[in-house]
Amino acid sequence: MAADRFDRLREPLSLGGLNLKNRLVALPLFTGYAHPSGRVSRLQIDHYARLARSGPAMVVVGNVAVSEEGAASRHNLRLDRDDLISGLAELAGAIKEAGALACLQLNHAGRLAMTRQPLLPSPYKALKPAFEAASLEAMMNAFPFERRFGMTRRLMAQLASSQQGMSPRKIQEVISQFGLAAARAAEAGFDLVELHGATGYLLTQFLSAYTNQNREGFGGSFTARATFPLAVLAEVQRRLPPGFPVGFRILLREWVPEGIDLEEAIKWARLLDRQGIAYLSATAGTYNSLFLPRVRRLTIRPGYLRQDTATLKKQVRAPVIISGRVLNPDLALEILQAGEADLIGLARSVLADPGWIGKIGRQEKVRACLDCYGCLKRVALDRGLACVLWPHLDREKVDLEHRFLSRGFQGLWVAAGPKDLEVLQAALPRLLPRKPLHPTLLLLNNPGEDVFGPAREEFLTWCRGLFQTRGLDGEALTCLERTLAGAPDREVRERVEEGDHGVILIPRRRGESWRERVAYQLRSKVIGLIGSHPGQDRVLAPVDLSASTLLMLKGVSHSLAGKPGLTIDYVHLLEGPAGEIKRRWEEAGRLLGWEEEPRLTLLPSRGNVAQELLAIIAQGGYGTVVMGKRGRSRIKRWLLGSVSAGVLRGLKDQTLILVD
């Protein structure tokens, strides 16, 4: 039978004491789907569960930072705190339930981290300035012109702060961070961990003579440069249960001056092999080289790492995973039959065609990756992973989910007196998300007095009880007290920026305009101005299906939809023909994953949308209004006002939730 030809791909393999059901591995492709706090998102869990269901023996969750200063993106998964374990346990469970082994890749981005003072082995000024400029130019040319200035400015600011290498104390601290993160990965239920020693991140930076220009300590000879990554491996192995498998993502060619070449990579692989590494996952290129024209001509070829991986395999006992544009099952079979690798690694191949593995032996044509770097560019622009070959709706869904994730879900609840605590107490059972992520209660005190008294502890006790009844950590709420030294809205803004809070709840109070000012001074946040209207459970959501209202609808789905006792009505004020509205609503429903038809009213508008909405709110007895900040530019909003601003000014005691 024709299908029998591919049985080699289906053969099991023993790896580090674990049994792989076939020879296919889903490689660690960075998604950028995490919450800004480093927590796992539902988008991430769904992505990896789908990947596992597609049929690989093992799924490697990519680029999990071992510290906040080691994160490569604002949406980087992290494992530097114990409270992050539960989310990653859910992720590991979803992968294993779908039939694959779950592996977690640990990383520190070093000089490529999204931080003001990146870590690196030696000062940036020691690098090759001419080559750095050429590689930066090649990378920038791959992005739209309007994006280049901001990206270049950020990169140059980071490099300017990289004027000294890591101290011995800092090196030991990072080694310990790797070990602690590995122990947490095991506790979360992952079957293996992998160390990220490629792409130009910190482990590579120490090993490479290009980025490690030190002449003593952890630099100089190859043996000295290998000291730090070997120490990381030893600490990770020490922290894990006996026999727990540790793999390594190994860089075979760096393609930079004085960088890692195949000969040095083989020396490094032998060292890892002697230390009991469970497998070696081969790759090539870093962010300094991947965009260079000469490198692009090499990496565009199907199976471009075959010869180098075959050389690696002959030198080590550990199983070797190949990557590098294995575009179809025929090529994968050819590689295994030639003995060039033990396992086939799939990254962009299964991103371009999620049905890649299922098509093995069915004589169906695989949709091949275009090697356009569109996925890589999206991640670099902090837009979340997607492929240009996906259906339009799938890409739109990622865009919407990622925009919503960017708001963050760290809650900040603001109170400036006991009355505010009473308002919050009445509202929180309705507004509390399904999974509050360690919210902070900000208490604003006047100089020289305690305006809260016993109400403070009474409210905290009540909150703990509420959390426990919802099956949540009763100690998750942080109480932060500040004595006002200026305008209250300034204090709130500073706290929001400092804590990266994305959901801010503030009780309304007539005559105190600072509360409303917060709603329009903060960007890319969810702001709830909490009122005392008796009809709080009647919710009105005005929509026009613009990008801002789609984001608002996502917010409604996340925090309000499905809660007992809440009635949510949607009103669409038509500013033009109604012909396309039904089709757009159906598409919005698919984007949002709605299973039921919404309670929707279509009304023609006479032009003053804010006044028309205020009339509907009053007539319907709505106590809660949810809106997006509609699409006028800042200058037009300042000159003419916006619909949401008009509604805000016209409301009396209703709750207004703005999703920006």
C-alpha positions in Angstrom: 0.0 0.0 0.0 1.2 3.6 -0.7 0.7 4.6 2.9 3.3 1.9 4.0 6.1 4.0 2.4 5.8 6.5 5.3 5.9 4.0 8.1 9.5 5.2 8.9 8.0 8.5 10.0 5.6 6.6 12.3 8.2 4.6 14.1 8.5 5.2 17.9 11.7 6.3 19.5 13.0 6.2 23.1 14.3 9.6 24.3 15.5 10.3 27.8 13.4 7.4 29.2 10.3 8.6 27.4 8.6 7.0 24.5 7.9 9.1 21.4 5.0 7.7 19.3 6.5 8.8 16.0 9.5 10.7 14.6 7.8 14.2 14.4 8.4 17.0 16.8 6.6 20.4 16.9 9.5 22.8 17.3 9.5 25.9 19.6 8.1 28.7 17.5 7.6 31.9 19.6 3.9 32.9 19.7 3.9 36.2 21.6 0.4 35.1 23.0 1.2 35.5 26.7 -0.4 38.0 29.0 1.9 41.0 29.7 2.3 39.6 33.2 4.0 36.5 31.7 1.0 34.2 32.3 -0.5 31.7 29.9 -3.4 32.9 27.9 -6.4 31.0 26.6 -5.2 31.8 23.1 -1.9 30.1 23.9 -3.5 27.0 25.4 -5.8 26.6 22.4 -2.8 27.0 20.0 -0.7 24.4 21.6 -3.6 22.0 22.1 -4.4 22.2 18.3 -0.7 21.6 17.5 -0.7 18.5 19.7 -3.9 17.2 18.2 -2.3 17.4 14.7 -0.2 14.4 15.5 3.5 15.1 16.6 5.1 12.9 19.3 6.3 16.0 21.2 5.3 19.7 21.4 8.0 22.1 22.6 6.5 25.3 24.1 8.8 28.0 22.9 10.9 30.7 24.7 9.7 30.8 28.3 11.7 33.4 30.1 13.5 32.5 33.4 13.3 36.1 34.6 11.5 39.4 33.8 14.7 40.9 32.5 15.2 37.9 30.3 11.9 38.3 28.3 12.3 39.0 24.6 8.8 40.5 24.3 6.0 42.1 26.3 4.0 39.0 25.5 6.7 36.5 26.7 5.7 33.5 28.8 7.7 33.5 32.1 8.4 31.0 34.8 10.2 33.1 37.4 7.5 33.0 40.1 5.6 30.2 41.8 2.2 31.7 41.0 2.9 31.2 37.3 3.0 27.4 37.7 -0.8 26.8 37.6 -1.3 28.4 34.2 1.6 26.4 32.7 0.2 23.2 34.3 -3.0 23.8 32.4 -1.0 24.3 29.2 1.0 21.1 29.8 -2.2 19.2 30.6 -3.8 20.4 27.3 -0.8 19.2 25.3 -0.7 15.8 27.0 -4.4 15.3 26.8 -4.2 15.9 23.0 -1.7 13.0 22.7 1.8 14.5 22.7 4.7 14.8 25.2 4.9 18.3 26.6 8.3 20.0 26.6 9.1 23.5 27.9 11.9 25.6 26.4 13.7 27.9 28.9 15.4 31.0 27.8 17.1 34.3 28.7 17.2 36.8 25.9 20.3 38.6 27.1 21.1 41.6 25.0 17.9 40.9 22.9 15.6 41.2 26.0 12.9 43.8 26.1 14.4 45.7 29.0 16.1 49.1 29.6 19.4 47.5 30.6 19.9 44.2 28.8 22.4 41.6 30.0 25.3 40.4 27.9 28.7 38.8 28.4 30.8 41.8 27.3 30.0 45.5 26.5 28.2 46.2 23.2 31.1 48.6 22.2 33.3 45.5 21.9 31.2 44.1 18.9 31.9 44.7 15.2 30.2 48.1 14.5 30.3 47.7 10.7 28.7 44.3 10.8 26.1 45.4 13.4 25.1 48.3 11.2 24.8 46.0 8.1 22.7 43.4 9.9 20.4 46.1 11.4 19.9 47.6 8.0 19.1 44.2 6.5 16.5 43.6 9.2 14.9 47.0 9.0 14.6 46.7 5.2 12.4 43.7 5.8 9.8 45.8 7.7 7.3 48.4 6.5 8.9 51.9 6.3 6.6 53.4 8.9 7.7 50.7 11.4 11.4 51.1 11.0 12.1 54.3 13.0 10.4 53.1 16.1 12.1 49.7 16.0 15.5 51.2 15.3 15.1 53.7 18.1 14.2 51.0 20.6 17.2 48.8 19.5 19.6 51.7 19.7 18.4 52.7 23.1 18.9 49.1 24.4 22.4 48.9 22.9 23.4 52.3 24.3 22.7 50.9 27.8 24.8 47.8 27.2 28.1 49.3 28.2 29.3 46.7 30.6 29.2 42.9 30.7 27.6 40.8 33.4 29.3 40.7 36.8 30.2 37.3 38.4 27.4 37.9 40.9 24.8 38.5 38.1 26.0 35.4 36.2 25.4 33.2 39.3 22.0 34.8 39.7 21.0 33.9 36.1 22.3 30.4 36.5 20.1 30.0 39.6 17.1 31.5 37.7 17.4 28.8 35.0 17.5 26.1 37.7 14.4 27.4 39.6 12.5 27.8 36.4 13.3 24.1 35.4 12.0 22.9 38.8 8.8 24.8 38.3 8.4 23.3 34.8 8.6 19.8 36.3 6.1 20.8 39.0 3.8 22.1 36.3 3.7 18.6 34.7 6.0 19.0 31.7 7.7 15.8 30.5 10.9 17.5 29.4 12.7 20.9 29.4 14.8 22.3 26.7 17.5 25.0 27.0 17.4 27.6 24.3 21.0 27.8 23.0 20.3 29.4 19.7 18.9 32.5 17.8 21.5 34.8 19.5 20.0 34.7 23.0 22.1 34.6 26.2 23.5 31.1 26.1 24.6 31.7 22.6 26.0 35.1 23.5 28.4 33.5 26.0 29.4 30.7 23.7 30.0 32.9 20.7 33.3 34.8 20.3 31.3 37.4 18.4 29.3 38.5 21.5 31.6 37.3 24.2 34.8 39.4 23.9 36.0 38.9 27.4 39.5 37.6 27.7 39.2 36.2 31.2 36.7 34.5 33.5 33.8 33.3 31.3 35.4 34.5 28.0 38.4 34.0 25.9 39.0 30.4 24.8 36.2 28.1 23.7 36.5 26.2 26.9 36.0 29.4 28.9 33.1 30.6 26.8 31.4 27.2 27.3 31.6 27.5 31.1 28.4 29.6 31.6 26.0 27.5 29.4 27.5 24.3 31.0 26.9 25.7 34.4 23.3 26.5 33.5 22.8 22.9 32.3 24.3 21.5 35.5 22.1 23.7 37.7 19.0 22.7 35.7 19.9 19.0 36.0 20.5 19.5 39.7 17.1 21.1 40.3 15.1 18.5 38.4 14.1 15.1 39.6 16.7 12.3 38.9 16.5 11.2 35.2 14.3 14.1 34.1 15.2 14.7 30.4 16.8 18.0 29.4 17.2 18.8 25.7 19.2 21.6 24.0 18.4 23.8 21.0 21.9 24.0 19.4 23.2 26.6 16.9 25.2 25.0 14.2 26.1 28.1 12.3 25.9 31.7 13.5 26.9 33.4 10.2 28.5 36.4 11.9 32.2 37.4 12.2 34.1 35.2 14.7 30.8 33.5 15.4 29.9 29.9 16.0 30.7 27.7 12.9 30.0 24.0 12.4 33.4 22.9 13.8 32.8 24.8 17.1 29.2 23.6 17.3 30.4 20.0 17.1 32.8 20.6 19.9 30.0 22.1 21.9 27.6 19.2 21.1 30.2 16.7 22.4 30.4 18.5 25.7 26.6 18.5 26.0 26.5 14.8 25.1 29.0 13.9 27.8 26.8 15.8 30.3 23.8 13.5 29.5 21.8 15.8 27.3 18.6 14.0 26.2 18.5 15.3 22.6 20.0 18.0 20.4 17.7 20.2 18.3 19.6 21.7 15.4 19.1 25.2 14.0 21.2 28.0 12.4 21.3 31.8 12.2 20.6 34.6 14.7 18.8 37.9 14.6 22.1 39.3 13.5 22.3 37.2 10.4 18.9 35.8 9.4 17.9 38.8 7.3 21.3 39.2 5.5 20.9 38.5 1.7 23.6 35.9 1.6 22.0 34.0 4.5 18.5 34.3 3.0 19.9 32.6 -0.2 21.0 29.7 1.9 18.0 29.3 4.2 15.4 29.5 1.4 16.5 26.0 0.2 14.4 23.1 1.4 16.2 21.0 4.0 19.2 23.4 4.1 20.5 21.9 7.3 20.7 18.3 6.1 24.4 18.0 5.6 25.3 19.9 8.9 22.8 17.8 10.9 24.1 14.6 9.4 27.6 15.7 10.5 26.3 16.4 14.0 24.5 13.1 14.3 27.7 11.1 13.6 29.5 12.9 16.5 27.0 12.3 19.3 25.0 9.6 21.0 22.0 11.8 21.8 19.1 11.8 19.3 19.2 14.7 16.9 16.3 16.7 15.6 16.6 18.4 12.3 14.9 21.7 11.3 15.3 24.0 8.3 12.4 24.0 5.8 11.4 20.4 5.9 8.5 21.3 3.6 6.7 18.0 3.0 6.5 14.3 4.2 8.6 13.1 1.2 11.5 15.2 2.2 11.1 14.2 5.9 11.2 10.5 4.9 14.2 11.0 2.7 16.1 12.6 5.6 15.3 9.7 8.0 16.1 7.0 5.4 19.5 8.7 4.8 20.3 8.6 8.5 20.7 12.4 8.6 18.6 12.8 11.8 16.6 10.8 14.3 13.6 13.2 14.5 12.0 15.6 12.1 11.4 19.1 13.6 8.4 21.0 12.2 7.9 24.7 13.0 6.8 27.0 10.2 5.8 24.0 8.1 3.0 23.1 10.5 2.2 26.8 11.0 1.6 27.2 7.2 -0.4 23.9 7.1 -1.8 22.7 10.4 -2.9 19.5 8.5 0.7 18.7 7.5 1.1 15.6 9.7 -2.4 14.3 8.9 -1.6 14.4 5.1 1.2 11.8 5.5 0.5 8.9 3.2 -2.8 10.4 2.0 -1.2 11.7 -1.2 -2.6 15.2 -0.4 -0.5 18.1 -1.3 1.0 20.0 1.7 0.6 23.8 1.7 4.3 24.8 1.8 5.7 27.6 3.9 6.6 30.6 1.6 9.6 31.5 3.7 8.3 35.1 3.6 9.2 35.7 7.3 5.7 37.1 7.8 5.3 35.1 11.0 8.7 36.3 12.3 7.9 39.9 11.4 4.6 39.8 13.3 6.3 38.6 16.4 9.0 41.3 16.1 6.3 43.9 15.8 4.5 42.4 18.9 1.4 41.4 17.0 1.3 37.7 17.8 2.0 34.7 15.7 0.0 34.1 12.5 0.7 33.0 8.9 -0.1 34.7 5.7 -1.4 31.4 4.4 -4.1 31.1 7.0 -7.7 32.0 6.1 -8.5 35.7 6.6 -10.8 35.0 9.5 -8.2 33.0 11.5 -5.7 35.9 11.1 -8.4 38.4 12.1 -9.1 36.3 15.2 -5.5 36.3 16.3 -5.3 40.1 15.7 -8.4 40.7 17.9 -7.3 38.3 20.6 -3.8 39.8 20.7 -5.1 43.4 20.9 -7.3 42.3 23.8 -4.3 40.6 25.5 -2.3 43.8 25.1 -4.6 45.5 27.6 -3.4 43.1 30.3 -5.7 41.8 33.0 -3.9 42.9 36.1 -6.7 44.7 38.0 -6.4 48.0 39.9 -9.3 49.0 42.1 -9.1 52.6 43.3 -10.8 54.0 46.4 -10.5 57.5 48.0 -12.7 56.8 51.0 -15.1 54.3 52.7 -18.0 55.2 50.3 -15.8 54.1 47.4 -15.3 50.7 49.1 -19.0 50.3 49.4 -19.5 50.9 45.7 -16.8 48.5 44.8 -18.3 45.9 47.2 -21.6 46.2 45.4 -20.0 46.0 41.9 -17.3 43.3 42.2 -19.5 40.2 42.3 -20.8 41.3 38.8 -17.5 42.6 37.4 -15.0 40.2 38.8 -13.3 38.3 35.9 -13.4 34.5 35.9 -9.7 34.4 36.8 -8.6 37.7 38.5 -4.9 37.9 38.2 -3.7 39.2 41.5 -5.5 42.6 41.6 -4.3 45.6 43.6 -6.5 47.7 45.8 -5.2 51.3 45.7 -6.2 53.4 48.7 -5.8 57.1 48.3 -5.3 58.9 51.6 -5.2 62.6 52.4 -2.0 63.9 54.1 -2.1 63.6 57.8 -5.3 61.5 58.2 -6.6 58.0 57.8 -9.8 58.4 55.8 -10.6 54.7 55.7 -10.4 53.5 59.4 -11.9 50.1 60.1 -13.6 50.0 56.6 -10.2 49.0 55.2 -9.9 45.7 57.0 -13.7 45.0 56.6 -13.4 45.3 52.8 -10.3 43.1 52.6 -12.0 40.4 54.7 -15.0 40.6 52.4 -12.8 40.3 49.3 -11.0 37.2 50.6 -14.4 35.6 51.2 -15.6 36.5 47.7 -12.4 35.0 46.1 -12.8 31.8 48.1 -16.4 31.3 47.1 -15.3 31.6 43.4 -12.6 28.9 44.0 -9.8 31.5 43.8 -6.8 32.4 46.0 -8.2 34.3 48.9 -4.9 36.0 49.5 -4.5 37.2 45.9 -5.5 40.8 46.5 -2.7 43.3 47.2 -3.5 46.4 49.2 -1.4 49.4 48.4 -1.9 52.7 50.3 -0.7 56.1 49.0 -0.8 59.6 50.6 -1.8 62.1 48.0 0.9 64.7 47.1 -0.9 66.0 44.0 -3.8 65.3 41.8 -5.4 61.9 42.4 -5.5 61.1 38.7 -1.7 61.5 38.5 -1.2 59.0 41.3 -3.5 56.5 39.6 -1.7 56.9 36.2 1.7 56.4 37.8 0.5 53.3 39.6 -1.1 51.9 36.4 2.2 52.4 34.5 4.3 51.0 37.3 2.2 47.8 37.8 1.2 47.3 34.1 -2.4 47.3 35.1 -4.9 46.8 32.3 -8.3 46.9 34.1 -9.0 49.9 36.3 -12.1 50.2 38.4 -13.0 53.6 39.9 -16.2 54.5 41.7 -18.0 57.5 40.3 -18.4 60.6 42.4 -20.1 63.8 41.2 -18.0 66.9 41.5 -14.7 64.9 41.4 -13.7 65.2 37.8 -10.3 63.5 38.3 -12.2 60.2 38.1 -13.4 60.9 34.6 -10.1 62.3 33.6 -8.4 58.9 34.3 -10.7 57.3 31.7 -9.4 59.6 28.9 -5.8 59.9 30.0 -5.1 56.2 30.0 -4.7 54.4 26.6 -5.0 50.8 25.7 -6.8 50.0 29.0 -10.2 48.8 30.3 -11.6 51.5 32.5 -14.7 51.0 34.7 -16.3 54.0 36.3 -18.6 52.4 38.8 -22.0 54.0 39.6 -24.8 53.2 42.0 -27.7 52.9 39.5 -30.3 50.3 40.7 -30.3 48.6 37.3 -26.7 47.5 37.2 -27.6 44.1 35.9 -29.1 45.6 32.7 -26.2 46.1 30.4 -26.2 48.1 27.1 -23.4 47.7 24.6 -23.6 50.2 21.7 -21.7 49.0 18.7 -20.7 49.9 15.1 -18.5 46.9 14.4 -15.4 49.0 14.0 -12.1 47.7 15.4 -12.7 49.5 18.7 -16.1 48.0 19.2 -14.9 44.5 18.2 -12.4 44.9 21.0 -15.2 46.0 23.3 -17.3 43.0 22.4 -14.3 40.8 23.3 -14.2 42.5 26.6 -17.9 41.8 27.2 -17.4 38.2 26.3 -14.4 37.9 28.7 -15.9 39.6 31.8 -19.7 39.8 31.6 -21.2 37.3 29.1 -22.8 34.3 30.7 -22.9 35.6 34.3 -26.2 34.8 36.1 -28.7 37.6 36.3 -27.0 39.9 33.7 -29.0 40.9 30.7 -26.8 42.3 27.8 -28.5 44.2 24.9 -26.6 45.4 21.9 -27.7 48.4 19.9 -26.3 49.3 16.5 -27.0 52.8 15.4 -26.9 52.8 11.6 -25.0 55.7 10.1 -25.5 54.3 6.5 -27.2 51.5 4.6 -28.1 48.4 6.6 -27.3 45.9 3.7 -23.9 44.7 5.0 -24.7 44.8 8.7 -26.1 41.2 9.0 -23.0 39.7 7.2 -20.6 41.8 9.4 -22.4 40.7 12.6 -22.2 37.0 11.5 -18.4 37.4 10.9 -18.1 39.2 14.3 -19.8 36.3 15.9 -17.4 33.8 14.4 -14.4 36.0 15.4 -15.7 36.1 19.0 -16.8 32.4 19.2 -20.4 33.2 20.0 -22.7 30.2 20.0 -25.9 32.2 20.5 -27.4 35.1 18.6 -27.0 38.3 20.6 -29.9 40.5 21.7 -29.4 43.1 19.0 -31.4 46.1 17.9 -30.6 48.0 14.7 -31.7 51.6 14.7 -31.2 54.4 12.1 -29.3 57.3 13.5 -30.2 61.0 13.1 -26.7 62.1 13.5 -26.2 62.9 17.2 -25.2 59.4 18.3 -24.3 60.3 21.9 -27.7 61.9 22.6 -29.5 59.0 20.9 -27.6 56.6 23.1 -28.4 58.5 26.2 -32.1 58.4 25.4 -31.9 54.6 24.9 -30.1 54.2 28.2 -32.7 56.2 30.1 -35.7 54.6 28.4 -34.4 51.1 28.9 -33.4 51.5 32.5 -29.8 50.4 31.8 -27.5 50.7 34.8 -24.3 49.5 33.0 -23.0 50.8 29.7 -20.0 49.2 27.9 -18.4 51.1 25.0 -15.2 51.3 22.9 -13.5 54.6 22.3 -14.6 55.2 18.8 -12.2 55.9 15.9 -11.5 59.6 15.8 -7.9 60.7 15.9 -6.7 62.4 19.1 -6.8 65.9 17.6 -10.4 65.4 16.3 -11.5 64.0 19.6 -10.0 67.1 21.3 -11.6 69.5 18.9 -15.0 67.8 18.5 -15.4 65.3 21.3 -16.2 61.7 20.8 -19.3 59.6 21.3 -18.0 57.9 24.4 -17.0 61.3 25.9 -20.5 62.6 25.1 -22.1 59.6 26.8 -19.8 59.9 29.8 -20.8 63.6 30.3 -24.5 62.7 30.0 -24.7 59.7 32.4 -25.8 60.3 36.0 -25.2 57.2 38.2 -24.7 54.4 35.7 -21.6 52.4 35.5 -19.6 53.1 32.3 -16.9 50.6 31.1 -14.6 51.9 28.4 -12.5 49.4 26.4 -9.7 51.2 24.6 
